[in-house]
Structures are given as structure tokens and as C-alpha cells.
């Protein structure tokens, strides 16, 4: 089993990472919960209600976006063309 010293993604404390738990990013469950609450809050509406799509990636899949240069609303349409007929 491989071990290494890593830093917690929330508080920065050092913890022992092992190859047995390769996805471990936090020193304890409290830090994992704090990180989750702060990142979950980013997907909420300004009035405090939850967004209809809890996944941030789902909100990027809409057809209307703002232009990064001028801020105007634009509609993005993707067209898939097959080579075989």
C-alpha cells in the first residue's frame, strides 16, 4: 500500500493519504461537509431558493447564453451532420 502526506482541500491541514482511499481529499468528515456546503451554496438563486438544476453543468447546457464580450443574450444552436447517407 502506497502512502503520502497530502493537504486537506478545505482547511489545508496535512493528512496521510493511502492508495486504499485514492479519492480522499479532506482530513475528516467535517471538512468534507463544510466544503460541500460552500460549493452547494454557489448553485442557489440569490433569494436563497435552490436552483431547478442542482448540477452546475446542467445550467450550461441551455441554448441561451451571454456574450463574454458585450453581455448581450445570444442563442447557441449546435447542428450535427452525419457523413454517411
N, CA, C and O atoms as a Maestro MAE file, in Angstrom:
{
 s_m_m2io_version
 :::
 2.0.0
}

f_m_ct {
 s_m_title
 :::
 protein
 m_atom[340] {
  # First column is atom index #
  i_m_mmod_type
  r_m_x_coord
  r_m_y_coord
  r_m_z_coord
  i_m_residue_number
  s_m_chain_name
  s_m_pdb_residue_name
  s_m_pdb_atom_name
  i_m_atomic_number
  :::
  1 25 0.848 -1.172 0.000 1 A "UNK " " N  " 7
  2 3 0.000 0.000 0.000 1 A "UNK " " CA " 6
  3 2 0.896 1.238 0.000 1 A "UNK " " C  " 6
  4 15 1.851 1.326 0.773 1 A "UNK " " O  " 8
  5 25 0.582 2.178 -0.863 2 A "UNK " " N  " 7
  6 3 1.345 3.414 -1.003 2 A "UNK " " CA " 6
  7 2 0.732 4.473 -0.090 2 A "UNK " " C  " 6
  8 15 -0.491 4.600 -0.026 2 A "UNK " " O  " 8
  9 25 1.568 5.231 0.616 3 A "UNK " " N  " 7
  10 3 1.091 6.318 1.460 3 A "UNK " " CA " 6
  11 2 1.798 7.612 1.072 3 A "UNK " " C  " 6
  12 15 2.904 7.595 0.531 3 A "UNK " " O  " 8
  13 25 1.149 8.719 1.354 4 A "UNK " " N  " 7
  14 3 1.736 10.034 1.082 4 A "UNK " " CA " 6
  15 2 1.085 11.045 2.013 4 A "UNK " " C  " 6
  16 15 -0.018 10.822 2.512 4 A "UNK " " O  " 8
  17 25 1.765 12.146 2.240 5 A "UNK " " N  " 7
  18 3 1.214 13.247 3.028 5 A "UNK " " CA " 6
  19 2 0.575 14.223 2.051 5 A "UNK " " C  " 6
  20 15 1.223 14.696 1.117 5 A "UNK " " O  " 8
  21 25 -0.707 14.523 2.276 6 A "UNK " " N  " 7
  22 3 -1.427 15.479 1.427 6 A "UNK " " CA " 6
  23 2 -2.046 16.554 2.287 6 A "UNK " " C  " 6
  24 15 -2.119 16.421 3.509 6 A "UNK " " O  " 8
  25 25 -2.498 17.632 1.640 7 A "UNK " " N  " 7
  26 3 -3.158 18.733 2.340 7 A "UNK " " CA " 6
  27 2 -4.649 18.674 2.066 7 A "UNK " " C  " 6
  28 15 -5.084 18.364 0.957 7 A "UNK " " O  " 8
  29 25 -5.417 18.977 3.092 8 A "UNK " " N  " 7
  30 3 -6.887 18.992 3.009 8 A "UNK " " CA " 6
  31 2 -7.332 20.097 2.051 8 A "UNK " " C  " 6
  32 15 -6.798 21.206 2.089 8 A "UNK " " O  " 8
  33 25 -8.298 19.800 1.203 9 A "UNK " " N  " 7
  34 3 -8.809 20.778 0.231 9 A "UNK " " CA " 6
  35 2 -9.592 21.896 0.906 9 A "UNK " " C  " 6
  36 15 -9.790 22.949 0.299 9 A "UNK " " O  " 8
  37 25 -10.043 21.700 2.144 10 A "UNK " " N  " 7
  38 3 -10.825 22.712 2.842 10 A "UNK " " CA " 6
  39 2 -9.976 23.546 3.788 10 A "UNK " " C  " 6
  40 15 -9.950 24.772 3.673 10 A "UNK " " O  " 8
  41 25 -9.279 22.901 4.724 11 A "UNK " " N  " 7
  42 3 -8.567 23.647 5.766 11 A "UNK " " CA " 6
  43 2 -7.057 23.710 5.559 11 A "UNK " " C  " 6
  44 15 -6.386 24.524 6.193 11 A "UNK " " O  " 8
  45 25 -6.515 22.873 4.690 12 A "UNK " " N  " 7
  46 3 -5.077 22.885 4.434 12 A "UNK " " CA " 6
  47 2 -4.256 22.045 5.396 12 A "UNK " " C  " 6
  48 15 -3.031 22.019 5.286 12 A "UNK " " O  " 8
  49 25 -4.894 21.357 6.338 13 A "UNK " " N  " 7
  50 3 -4.170 20.507 7.288 13 A "UNK " " CA " 6
  51 2 -3.601 19.288 6.563 13 A "UNK " " C  " 6
  52 15 -4.175 18.809 5.585 13 A "UNK " " O  " 8
  53 25 -2.474 18.801 7.056 14 A "UNK " " N  " 7
  54 3 -1.874 17.615 6.459 14 A "UNK " " CA " 6
  55 2 -2.565 16.362 6.970 14 A "UNK " " C  " 6
  56 15 -2.957 16.288 8.134 14 A "UNK " " O  " 8
  57 25 -2.713 15.368 6.081 15 A "UNK " " N  " 7
  58 3 -3.251 14.070 6.472 15 A "UNK " " CA " 6
  59 2 -2.546 13.001 5.662 15 A "UNK " " C  " 6
  60 15 -1.929 13.288 4.636 15 A "UNK " " O  " 8
  61 25 -2.642 11.762 6.131 16 A "UNK " " N  " 7
  62 3 -1.985 10.643 5.447 16 A "UNK " " CA " 6
  63 2 -2.944 10.078 4.413 16 A "UNK " " C  " 6
  64 15 -4.020 9.585 4.751 16 A "UNK " " O  " 8
  65 25 -2.549 10.154 3.168 17 A "UNK " " N  " 7
  66 3 -3.312 9.603 2.058 17 A "UNK " " CA " 6
  67 2 -2.762 8.218 1.772 17 A "UNK " " C  " 6
  68 15 -1.549 8.015 1.817 17 A "UNK " " O  " 8
  69 25 -3.637 7.258 1.476 18 A "UNK " " N  " 7
  70 3 -3.186 5.914 1.127 18 A "UNK " " CA " 6
  71 2 -3.780 5.503 -0.208 18 A "UNK " " C  " 6
  72 15 -4.788 6.058 -0.647 18 A "UNK " " O  " 8
  73 25 -3.163 4.548 -0.838 19 A "UNK " " N  " 7
  74 3 -3.674 4.050 -2.115 19 A "UNK " " CA " 6
  75 2 -4.980 3.277 -1.916 19 A "UNK " " C  " 6
  76 15 -5.687 2.985 -2.882 19 A "UNK " " O  " 8
  77 25 -5.292 2.950 -0.677 20 A "UNK " " N  " 7
  78 3 -6.550 2.266 -0.382 20 A "UNK " " CA " 6
  79 2 -7.740 3.212 -0.535 20 A "UNK " " C  " 6
  80 15 -8.842 2.771 -0.861 20 A "UNK " " O  " 8
  81 25 -7.527 4.510 -0.302 21 A "UNK " " N  " 7
  82 3 -8.563 5.537 -0.477 21 A "UNK " " CA " 6
  83 2 -8.041 6.594 -1.447 21 A "UNK " " C  " 6
  84 15 -7.718 7.704 -1.024 21 A "UNK " " O  " 8
  85 25 -7.951 6.275 -2.732 22 A "UNK " " N  " 7
  86 3 -7.297 7.176 -3.699 22 A "UNK " " CA " 6
  87 2 -8.037 8.484 -3.957 22 A "UNK " " C  " 6
  88 15 -7.425 9.433 -4.447 22 A "UNK " " O  " 8
  89 25 -9.330 8.569 -3.647 23 A "UNK " " N  " 7
  90 3 -10.071 9.805 -3.929 23 A "UNK " " CA " 6
  91 2 -10.186 10.712 -2.715 23 A "UNK " " C  " 6
  92 15 -10.902 11.712 -2.764 23 A "UNK " " O  " 8
  93 25 -9.503 10.391 -1.637 24 A "UNK " " N  " 7
  94 3 -9.599 11.184 -0.406 24 A "UNK " " CA " 6
  95 2 -8.983 12.562 -0.613 24 A "UNK " " C  " 6
  96 15 -7.837 12.677 -1.047 24 A "UNK " " O  " 8
  97 25 -9.757 13.619 -0.295 25 A "UNK " " N  " 7
  98 3 -9.292 14.997 -0.470 25 A "UNK " " CA " 6
  99 2 -9.334 15.804 0.813 25 A "UNK " " C  " 6
  100 15 -8.795 16.909 0.867 25 A "UNK " " O  " 8
  101 25 -9.968 15.266 1.848 26 A "UNK " " N  " 7
  102 3 -10.196 16.019 3.079 26 A "UNK " " CA " 6
  103 2 -9.630 15.271 4.275 26 A "UNK " " C  " 6
  104 15 -9.515 14.046 4.255 26 A "UNK " " O  " 8
  105 25 -9.274 16.023 5.327 27 A "UNK " " N  " 7
  106 3 -8.693 15.410 6.522 27 A "UNK " " CA " 6
  107 2 -9.732 14.691 7.363 27 A "UNK " " C  " 6
  108 15 -9.401 13.707 8.025 27 A "UNK " " O  " 8
  109 25 -10.986 15.151 7.359 28 A "UNK " " N  " 7
  110 3 -12.045 14.476 8.114 28 A "UNK " " CA " 6
  111 2 -13.406 14.795 7.509 28 A "UNK " " C  " 6
  112 15 -13.514 15.572 6.561 28 A "UNK " " O  " 8
  113 25 -14.438 14.183 8.071 29 A "UNK " " N  " 7
  114 3 -15.797 14.351 7.539 29 A "UNK " " CA " 6
  115 2 -16.312 15.777 7.718 29 A "UNK " " C  " 6
  116 15 -17.103 16.252 6.904 29 A "UNK " " O  " 8
  117 25 -15.873 16.465 8.773 30 A "UNK " " N  " 7
  118 3 -16.307 17.846 8.996 30 A "UNK " " CA " 6
  119 2 -15.838 18.772 7.883 30 A "UNK " " C  " 6
  120 15 -16.600 19.613 7.406 30 A "UNK " " O  " 8
  121 25 -14.591 18.616 7.471 31 A "UNK " " N  " 7
  122 3 -14.073 19.441 6.368 31 A "UNK " " CA " 6
  123 2 -14.783 19.113 5.059 31 A "UNK " " C  " 6
  124 15 -15.075 20.006 4.263 31 A "UNK " " O  " 8
  125 25 -15.059 17.836 4.843 32 A "UNK " " N  " 7
  126 3 -15.771 17.447 3.625 32 A "UNK " " CA " 6
  127 2 -17.163 18.077 3.607 32 A "UNK " " C  " 6
  128 15 -17.606 18.560 2.565 32 A "UNK " " O  " 8
  129 25 -17.856 18.079 4.744 33 A "UNK " " N  " 7
  130 3 -19.198 18.670 4.835 33 A "UNK " " CA " 6
  131 2 -19.140 20.181 4.647 33 A "UNK " " C  " 6
  132 15 -19.994 20.739 3.958 33 A "UNK " " O  " 8
  133 25 -18.152 20.865 5.244 34 A "UNK " " N  " 7
  134 3 -18.013 22.323 5.068 34 A "UNK " " CA " 6
  135 2 -17.758 22.667 3.609 34 A "UNK " " C  " 6
  136 15 -18.352 23.603 3.074 34 A "UNK " " O  " 8
  137 25 -16.866 21.905 2.961 35 A "UNK " " N  " 7
  138 3 -16.567 22.147 1.545 35 A "UNK " " CA " 6
  139 2 -17.831 21.967 0.706 35 A "UNK " " C  " 6
  140 15 -18.119 22.775 -0.176 35 A "UNK " " O  " 8
  141 25 -18.590 20.891 0.990 36 A "UNK " " N  " 7
  142 3 -19.806 20.620 0.232 36 A "UNK " " CA " 6
  143 2 -20.816 21.741 0.406 36 A "UNK " " C  " 6
  144 15 -21.423 22.177 -0.572 36 A "UNK " " O  " 8
  145 25 -21.013 22.221 1.643 37 A "UNK " " N  " 7
  146 3 -21.987 23.294 1.886 37 A "UNK " " CA " 6
  147 2 -21.592 24.571 1.163 37 A "UNK " " C  " 6
  148 15 -22.461 25.235 0.598 37 A "UNK " " O  " 8
  149 25 -20.316 24.942 1.159 38 A "UNK " " N  " 7
  150 3 -19.911 26.183 0.487 38 A "UNK " " CA " 6
  151 2 -20.032 26.060 -1.017 38 A "UNK " " C  " 6
  152 15 -20.409 27.027 -1.679 38 A "UNK " " O  " 8
  153 25 -19.726 24.902 -1.578 39 A "UNK " " N  " 7
  154 3 -19.842 24.740 -3.023 39 A "UNK " " CA " 6
  155 2 -21.278 24.511 -3.458 39 A "UNK " " C  " 6
  156 15 -21.633 24.844 -4.589 39 A "UNK " " O  " 8
  157 25 -22.106 23.957 -2.602 40 A "UNK " " N  " 7
  158 3 -23.523 23.775 -2.893 40 A "UNK " " CA " 6
  159 2 -24.227 25.126 -2.900 40 A "UNK " " C  " 6
  160 15 -25.168 25.330 -3.666 40 A "UNK " " O  " 8
  161 25 -23.781 26.045 -2.058 41 A "UNK " " N  " 7
  162 3 -24.397 27.367 -1.980 41 A "UNK " " CA " 6
  163 2 -24.213 28.141 -3.284 41 A "UNK " " C  " 6
  164 15 -25.016 29.023 -3.587 41 A "UNK " " O  " 8
  165 25 -23.195 27.837 -4.047 42 A "UNK " " N  " 7
  166 3 -22.959 28.542 -5.314 42 A "UNK " " CA " 6
  167 2 -24.014 28.244 -6.360 42 A "UNK " " C  " 6
  168 15 -24.197 29.034 -7.286 42 A "UNK " " O  " 8
  169 25 -24.725 27.104 -6.236 43 A "UNK " " N  " 7
  170 3 -25.745 26.752 -7.219 43 A "UNK " " CA " 6
  171 2 -27.124 27.254 -6.812 43 A "UNK " " C  " 6
  172 15 -28.105 26.934 -7.484 43 A "UNK " " O  " 8
  173 25 -27.235 28.028 -5.739 44 A "UNK " " N  " 7
  174 3 -28.526 28.547 -5.277 44 A "UNK " " CA " 6
  175 2 -28.810 29.912 -5.903 44 A "UNK " " C  " 6
  176 15 -27.896 30.650 -6.271 44 A "UNK " " O  " 8
  177 25 -30.074 30.218 -6.010 45 A "UNK " " N  " 7
  178 3 -30.518 31.508 -6.528 45 A "UNK " " CA " 6
  179 2 -30.221 32.607 -5.507 45 A "UNK " " C  " 6
  180 15 -30.044 32.302 -4.328 45 A "UNK " " O  " 8
  181 25 -30.160 33.880 -5.923 46 A "UNK " " N  " 7
  182 3 -29.887 34.974 -4.985 46 A "UNK " " CA " 6
  183 2 -30.904 35.081 -3.848 46 A "UNK " " C  " 6
  184 15 -30.556 35.554 -2.766 46 A "UNK " " O  " 8
  185 25 -32.150 34.656 -4.062 47 A "UNK " " N  " 7
  186 3 -33.151 34.745 -2.994 47 A "UNK " " CA " 6
  187 2 -33.059 33.589 -2.003 47 A "UNK " " C  " 6
  188 15 -33.855 33.519 -1.067 47 A "UNK " " O  " 8
  189 25 -32.089 32.670 -2.196 48 A "UNK " " N  " 7
  190 3 -31.883 31.574 -1.254 48 A "UNK " " CA " 6
  191 2 -32.557 30.276 -1.636 48 A "UNK " " C  " 6
  192 15 -32.303 29.249 -1.008 48 A "UNK " " O  " 8
  193 25 -33.420 30.291 -2.664 49 A "UNK " " N  " 7
  194 3 -34.079 29.056 -3.068 49 A "UNK " " CA " 6
  195 2 -33.125 28.246 -3.933 49 A "UNK " " C  " 6
  196 15 -32.228 28.792 -4.574 49 A "UNK " " O  " 8
  197 25 -33.329 26.963 -3.939 50 A "UNK " " N  " 7
  198 3 -32.469 26.087 -4.733 50 A "UNK " " CA " 6
  199 2 -32.790 26.254 -6.205 50 A "UNK " " C  " 6
  200 15 -33.943 26.462 -6.583 50 A "UNK " " O  " 8
  201 25 -31.769 26.163 -7.024 51 A "UNK " " N  " 7
  202 3 -31.926 26.216 -8.471 51 A "UNK " " CA " 6
  203 2 -32.631 24.944 -8.934 51 A "UNK " " C  " 6
  204 15 -32.481 23.897 -8.304 51 A "UNK " " O  " 8
  205 25 -33.401 25.016 -10.028 52 A "UNK " " N  " 7
  206 3 -34.079 23.826 -10.544 52 A "UNK " " CA " 6
  207 2 -33.087 22.738 -10.921 52 A "UNK " " C  " 6
  208 15 -33.337 21.557 -10.682 52 A "UNK " " O  " 8
  209 25 -31.982 23.122 -11.498 53 A "UNK " " N  " 7
  210 3 -30.946 22.155 -11.851 53 A "UNK " " CA " 6
  211 2 -29.841 22.256 -10.814 53 A "UNK " " C  " 6
  212 15 -29.126 23.257 -10.766 53 A "UNK " " O  " 8
  213 25 -29.695 21.246 -9.997 54 A "UNK " " N  " 7
  214 3 -28.694 21.304 -8.938 54 A "UNK " " CA " 6
  215 2 -27.290 21.123 -9.472 54 A "UNK " " C  " 6
  216 15 -26.320 21.421 -8.776 54 A "UNK " " O  " 8
  217 25 -27.168 20.656 -10.657 55 A "UNK " " N  " 7
  218 3 -25.851 20.457 -11.250 55 A "UNK " " CA " 6
  219 2 -25.466 21.708 -12.043 55 A "UNK " " C  " 6
  220 15 -26.238 22.177 -12.880 55 A "UNK " " O  " 8
  221 25 -24.290 22.239 -11.783 56 A "UNK " " N  " 7
  222 3 -23.838 23.436 -12.489 56 A "UNK " " CA " 6
  223 2 -23.662 23.154 -13.976 56 A "UNK " " C  " 6
  224 15 -23.871 24.046 -14.799 56 A "UNK " " O  " 8
  225 25 -23.282 21.933 -14.334 57 A "UNK " " N  " 7
  226 3 -23.089 21.590 -15.739 57 A "UNK " " CA " 6
  227 2 -24.418 21.618 -16.490 57 A "UNK " " C  " 6
  228 15 -24.449 21.954 -17.674 57 A "UNK " " O  " 8
  229 25 -25.502 21.274 -15.826 58 A "UNK " " N  " 7
  230 3 -26.801 21.275 -16.488 58 A "UNK " " CA " 6
  231 2 -27.222 22.680 -16.877 58 A "UNK " " C  " 6
  232 15 -27.888 22.860 -17.897 58 A "UNK " " O  " 8
  233 25 -26.850 23.683 -16.086 59 A "UNK " " N  " 7
  234 3 -27.229 25.045 -16.426 59 A "UNK " " CA " 6
  235 2 -26.448 25.560 -17.635 59 A "UNK " " C  " 6
  236 15 -26.901 26.480 -18.316 59 A "UNK " " O  " 8
  237 25 -25.284 24.977 -17.906 60 A "UNK " " N  " 7
  238 3 -24.510 25.394 -19.068 60 A "UNK " " CA " 6
  239 2 -25.050 24.807 -20.360 60 A "UNK " " C  " 6
  240 15 -24.624 25.216 -21.440 60 A "UNK " " O  " 8
  241 25 -25.979 23.859 -20.280 61 A "UNK " " N  " 7
  242 3 -26.488 23.202 -21.471 61 A "UNK " " CA " 6
  243 2 -27.662 23.935 -22.106 61 A "UNK " " C  " 6
  244 15 -28.203 23.467 -23.107 61 A "UNK " " O  " 8
  245 25 -28.062 25.057 -21.555 62 A "UNK " " N  " 7
  246 3 -29.179 25.785 -22.142 62 A "UNK " " CA " 6
  247 2 -28.747 26.424 -23.457 62 A "UNK " " C  " 6
  248 15 -27.554 26.565 -23.724 62 A "UNK " " O  " 8
  249 25 -29.721 26.809 -24.274 63 A "UNK " " N  " 7
  250 3 -29.426 27.364 -25.596 63 A "UNK " " CA " 6
  251 2 -29.112 28.852 -25.550 63 A "UNK " " C  " 6
  252 15 -28.488 29.370 -26.476 63 A "UNK " " O  " 8
  253 25 -29.522 29.548 -24.505 64 A "UNK " " N  " 7
  254 3 -29.261 30.977 -24.431 64 A "UNK " " CA " 6
  255 2 -28.105 31.247 -23.473 64 A "UNK " " C  " 6
  256 15 -28.037 30.689 -22.378 64 A "UNK " " O  " 8
  257 25 -27.216 32.102 -23.906 65 A "UNK " " N  " 7
  258 3 -26.034 32.467 -23.142 65 A "UNK " " CA " 6
  259 2 -25.793 33.962 -23.275 65 A "UNK " " C  " 6
  260 15 -26.409 34.626 -24.109 65 A "UNK " " O  " 8
  261 25 -24.905 34.484 -22.458 66 A "UNK " " N  " 7
  262 3 -24.493 35.878 -22.598 66 A "UNK " " CA " 6
  263 2 -23.158 35.913 -23.326 66 A "UNK " " C  " 6
  264 15 -22.271 35.100 -23.066 66 A "UNK " " O  " 8
  265 25 -23.029 36.872 -24.246 67 A "UNK " " N  " 7
  266 3 -21.772 37.062 -24.957 67 A "UNK " " CA " 6
  267 2 -20.711 37.488 -23.942 67 A "UNK " " C  " 6
  268 15 -20.956 38.408 -23.161 67 A "UNK " " O  " 8
  269 25 -19.529 36.843 -23.930 68 A "UNK " " N  " 7
  270 3 -18.499 37.209 -22.960 68 A "UNK " " CA " 6
  271 2 -17.917 38.602 -23.199 68 A "UNK " " C  " 6
  272 15 -17.323 39.181 -22.289 68 A "UNK " " O  " 8
  273 25 -18.075 39.145 -24.399 69 A "UNK " " N  " 7
  274 3 -17.512 40.461 -24.701 69 A "UNK " " CA " 6
  275 2 -18.478 41.603 -24.411 69 A "UNK " " C  " 6
  276 15 -18.116 42.574 -23.747 69 A "UNK " " O  " 8
  277 25 -19.728 41.485 -24.917 70 A "UNK " " N  " 7
  278 3 -20.659 42.605 -24.782 70 A "UNK " " CA " 6
  279 2 -21.773 42.354 -23.776 70 A "UNK " " C  " 6
  280 15 -22.449 43.301 -23.376 70 A "UNK " " O  " 8
  281 25 -21.990 41.099 -23.349 71 A "UNK " " N  " 7
  282 3 -23.014 40.795 -22.367 71 A "UNK " " CA " 6
  283 2 -24.403 40.616 -22.936 71 A "UNK " " C  " 6
  284 15 -25.342 40.381 -22.175 71 A "UNK " " O  " 8
  285 25 -24.577 40.718 -24.263 72 A "UNK " " N  " 7
  286 3 -25.893 40.539 -24.881 72 A "UNK " " CA " 6
  287 2 -26.283 39.070 -24.863 72 A "UNK " " C  " 6
  288 15 -25.424 38.193 -24.959 72 A "UNK " " O  " 8
  289 25 -27.595 38.795 -24.739 73 A "UNK " " N  " 7
  290 3 -28.087 37.425 -24.769 73 A "UNK " " CA " 6
  291 2 -28.013 36.896 -26.192 73 A "UNK " " C  " 6
  292 15 -28.455 37.562 -27.129 73 A "UNK " " O  " 8
  293 25 -27.458 35.703 -26.357 74 A "UNK " " N  " 7
  294 3 -27.366 35.078 -27.676 74 A "UNK " " CA " 6
  295 2 -27.909 33.664 -27.580 74 A "UNK " " C  " 6
  296 15 -27.944 33.088 -26.492 74 A "UNK " " O  " 8
  297 25 -28.331 33.098 -28.697 75 A "UNK " " N  " 7
  298 3 -28.804 31.721 -28.753 75 A "UNK " " CA " 6
  299 2 -27.777 30.888 -29.495 75 A "UNK " " C  " 6
  300 15 -27.361 31.229 -30.602 75 A "UNK " " O  " 8
  301 25 -27.375 29.795 -28.873 76 A "UNK " " N  " 7
  302 3 -26.377 28.910 -29.466 76 A "UNK " " CA " 6
  303 2 -27.104 27.689 -29.998 76 A "UNK " " C  " 6
  304 15 -27.837 27.023 -29.267 76 A "UNK " " O  " 8
  305 25 -26.900 27.402 -31.268 77 A "UNK " " N  " 7
  306 3 -27.530 26.249 -31.894 77 A "UNK " " CA " 6
  307 2 -26.430 25.351 -32.429 77 A "UNK " " C  " 6
  308 15 -25.582 25.787 -33.209 77 A "UNK " " O  " 8
  309 25 -26.449 24.105 -32.008 78 A "UNK " " N  " 7
  310 3 -25.479 23.126 -32.492 78 A "UNK " " CA " 6
  311 2 -26.158 22.247 -33.524 78 A "UNK " " C  " 6
  312 15 -27.290 21.809 -33.324 78 A "UNK " " O  " 8
  313 25 -25.473 21.988 -34.624 79 A "UNK " " N  " 7
  314 3 -26.020 21.158 -35.671 79 A "UNK " " CA " 6
  315 2 -25.077 19.986 -35.888 79 A "UNK " " C  " 6
  316 15 -23.878 20.180 -36.088 79 A "UNK " " O  " 8
  317 25 -25.605 18.789 -35.849 80 A "UNK " " N  " 7
  318 3 -24.826 17.581 -36.039 80 A "UNK " " CA " 6
  319 2 -25.092 17.064 -37.443 80 A "UNK " " C  " 6
  320 15 -26.247 16.818 -37.792 80 A "UNK " " O  " 8
  321 25 -24.063 16.893 -38.253 81 A "UNK " " N  " 7
  322 3 -24.213 16.413 -39.615 81 A "UNK " " CA " 6
  323 2 -23.477 15.083 -39.737 81 A "UNK " " C  " 6
  324 15 -22.301 14.980 -39.388 81 A "UNK " " O  " 8
  325 25 -24.165 14.090 -40.225 82 A "UNK " " N  " 7
  326 3 -23.573 12.775 -40.397 82 A "UNK " " CA " 6
  327 2 -22.925 12.677 -41.774 82 A "UNK " " C  " 6
  328 15 -23.453 13.199 -42.755 82 A "UNK " " O  " 8
  329 25 -21.765 11.999 -41.840 83 A "UNK " " N  " 7
  330 3 -21.065 11.809 -43.107 83 A "UNK " " CA " 6
  331 2 -21.713 10.718 -43.953 83 A "UNK " " C  " 6
  332 15 -21.606 10.743 -45.179 83 A "UNK " " O  " 8
  333 25 -22.367 9.787 -43.330 84 A "UNK " " N  " 7
  334 3 -22.960 8.672 -44.057 84 A "UNK " " CA " 6
  335 2 -24.399 9.010 -44.409 84 A "UNK " " C  " 6
  336 15 -25.135 9.549 -43.583 84 A "UNK " " O  " 8
  337 25 -24.789 8.700 -45.606 85 A "UNK " " N  " 7
  338 3 -26.164 8.930 -46.047 85 A "UNK " " CA " 6
  339 2 -26.837 7.643 -46.407 85 A "UNK " " C  " 6
  340 15 -28.003 7.644 -46.801 85 A "UNK " " O  " 8
  :::
 }
 m_bond[339] {
  # First column is bond index #
  i_m_from
  i_m_to
  i_m_order
  :::
  1 1 2 1
  2 2 3 1
  3 3 4 2
  4 3 5 1
  5 5 6 1
  6 6 7 1
  7 7 8 2
  8 7 9 1
  9 9 10 1
  10 10 11 1
  11 11 12 2
  12 11 13 1
  13 13 14 1
  14 14 15 1
  15 15 16 2
  16 15 17 1
  17 17 18 1
  18 18 19 1
  19 19 20 2
  20 19 21 1
  21 21 22 1
  22 22 23 1
  23 23 24 2
  24 23 25 1
  25 25 26 1
  26 26 27 1
  27 27 28 2
  28 27 29 1
  29 29 30 1
  30 30 31 1
  31 31 32 2
  32 31 33 1
  33 33 34 1
  34 34 35 1
  35 35 36 2
  36 35 37 1
  37 37 38 1
  38 38 39 1
  39 39 40 2
  40 39 41 1
  41 41 42 1
  42 42 43 1
  43 43 44 2
  44 43 45 1
  45 45 46 1
  46 46 47 1
  47 47 48 2
  48 47 49 1
  49 49 50 1
  50 50 51 1
  51 51 52 2
  52 51 53 1
  53 53 54 1
  54 54 55 1
  55 55 56 2
  56 55 57 1
  57 57 58 1
  58 58 59 1
  59 59 60 2
  60 59 61 1
  61 61 62 1
  62 62 63 1
  63 63 64 2
  64 63 65 1
  65 65 66 1
  66 66 67 1
  67 67 68 2
  68 67 69 1
  69 69 70 1
  70 70 71 1
  71 71 72 2
  72 71 73 1
  73 73 74 1
  74 74 75 1
  75 75 76 2
  76 75 77 1
  77 77 78 1
  78 78 79 1
  79 79 80 2
  80 79 81 1
  81 81 82 1
  82 82 83 1
  83 83 84 2
  84 83 85 1
  85 85 86 1
  86 86 87 1
  87 87 88 2
  88 87 89 1
  89 89 90 1
  90 90 91 1
  91 91 92 2
  92 91 93 1
  93 93 94 1
  94 94 95 1
  95 95 96 2
  96 95 97 1
  97 97 98 1
  98 98 99 1
  99 99 100 2
  100 99 101 1
  101 101 102 1
  102 102 103 1
  103 103 104 2
  104 103 105 1
  105 105 106 1
  106 106 107 1
  107 107 108 2
  108 107 109 1
  109 109 110 1
  110 110 111 1
  111 111 112 2
  112 111 113 1
  113 113 114 1
  114 114 115 1
  115 115 116 2
  116 115 117 1
  117 117 118 1
  118 118 119 1
  119 119 120 2
  120 119 121 1
  121 121 122 1
  122 122 123 1
  123 123 124 2
  124 123 125 1
  125 125 126 1
  126 126 127 1
  127 127 128 2
  128 127 129 1
  129 129 130 1
  130 130 131 1
  131 131 132 2
  132 131 133 1
  133 133 134 1
  134 134 135 1
  135 135 136 2
  136 135 137 1
  137 137 138 1
  138 138 139 1
  139 139 140 2
  140 139 141 1
  141 141 142 1
  142 142 143 1
  143 143 144 2
  144 143 145 1
  145 145 146 1
  146 146 147 1
  147 147 148 2
  148 147 149 1
  149 149 150 1
  150 150 151 1
  151 151 152 2
  152 151 153 1
  153 153 154 1
  154 154 155 1
  155 155 156 2
  156 155 157 1
  157 157 158 1
  158 158 159 1
  159 159 160 2
  160 159 161 1
  161 161 162 1
  162 162 163 1
  163 163 164 2
  164 163 165 1
  165 165 166 1
  166 166 167 1
  167 167 168 2
  168 167 169 1
  169 169 170 1
  170 170 171 1
  171 171 172 2
  172 171 173 1
  173 173 174 1
  174 174 175 1
  175 175 176 2
  176 175 177 1
  177 177 178 1
  178 178 179 1
  179 179 180 2
  180 179 181 1
  181 181 182 1
  182 182 183 1
  183 183 184 2
  184 183 185 1
  185 185 186 1
  186 186 187 1
  187 187 188 2
  188 187 189 1
  189 189 190 1
  190 190 191 1
  191 191 192 2
  192 191 193 1
  193 193 194 1
  194 194 195 1
  195 195 196 2
  196 195 197 1
  197 197 198 1
  198 198 199 1
  199 199 200 2
  200 199 201 1
  201 201 202 1
  202 202 203 1
  203 203 204 2
  204 203 205 1
  205 205 206 1
  206 206 207 1
  207 207 208 2
  208 207 209 1
  209 209 210 1
  210 210 211 1
  211 211 212 2
  212 211 213 1
  213 213 214 1
  214 214 215 1
  215 215 216 2
  216 215 217 1
  217 217 218 1
  218 218 219 1
  219 219 220 2
  220 219 221 1
  221 221 222 1
  222 222 223 1
  223 223 224 2
  224 223 225 1
  225 225 226 1
  226 226 227 1
  227 227 228 2
  228 227 229 1
  229 229 230 1
  230 230 231 1
  231 231 232 2
  232 231 233 1
  233 233 234 1
  234 234 235 1
  235 235 236 2
  236 235 237 1
  237 237 238 1
  238 238 239 1
  239 239 240 2
  240 239 241 1
  241 241 242 1
  242 242 243 1
  243 243 244 2
  244 243 245 1
  245 245 246 1
  246 246 247 1
  247 247 248 2
  248 247 249 1
  249 249 250 1
  250 250 251 1
  251 251 252 2
  252 251 253 1
  253 253 254 1
  254 254 255 1
  255 255 256 2
  256 255 257 1
  257 257 258 1
  258 258 259 1
  259 259 260 2
  260 259 261 1
  261 261 262 1
  262 262 263 1
  263 263 264 2
  264 263 265 1
  265 265 266 1
  266 266 267 1
  267 267 268 2
  268 267 269 1
  269 269 270 1
  270 270 271 1
  271 271 272 2
  272 271 273 1
  273 273 274 1
  274 274 275 1
  275 275 276 2
  276 275 277 1
  277 277 278 1
  278 278 279 1
  279 279 280 2
  280 279 281 1
  281 281 282 1
  282 282 283 1
  283 283 284 2
  284 283 285 1
  285 285 286 1
  286 286 287 1
  287 287 288 2
  288 287 289 1
  289 289 290 1
  290 290 291 1
  291 291 292 2
  292 291 293 1
  293 293 294 1
  294 294 295 1
  295 295 296 2
  296 295 297 1
  297 297 298 1
  298 298 299 1
  299 299 300 2
  300 299 301 1
  301 301 302 1
  302 302 303 1
  303 303 304 2
  304 303 305 1
  305 305 306 1
  306 306 307 1
  307 307 308 2
  308 307 309 1
  309 309 310 1
  310 310 311 1
  311 311 312 2
  312 311 313 1
  313 313 314 1
  314 314 315 1
  315 315 316 2
  316 315 317 1
  317 317 318 1
  318 318 319 1
  319 319 320 2
  320 319 321 1
  321 321 322 1
  322 322 323 1
  323 323 324 2
  324 323 325 1
  325 325 326 1
  326 326 327 1
  327 327 328 2
  328 327 329 1
  329 329 330 1
  330 330 331 1
  331 331 332 2
  332 331 333 1
  333 333 334 1
  334 334 335 1
  335 335 336 2
  336 335 337 1
  337 337 338 1
  338 338 339 1
  339 339 340 2
  :::
 }
}
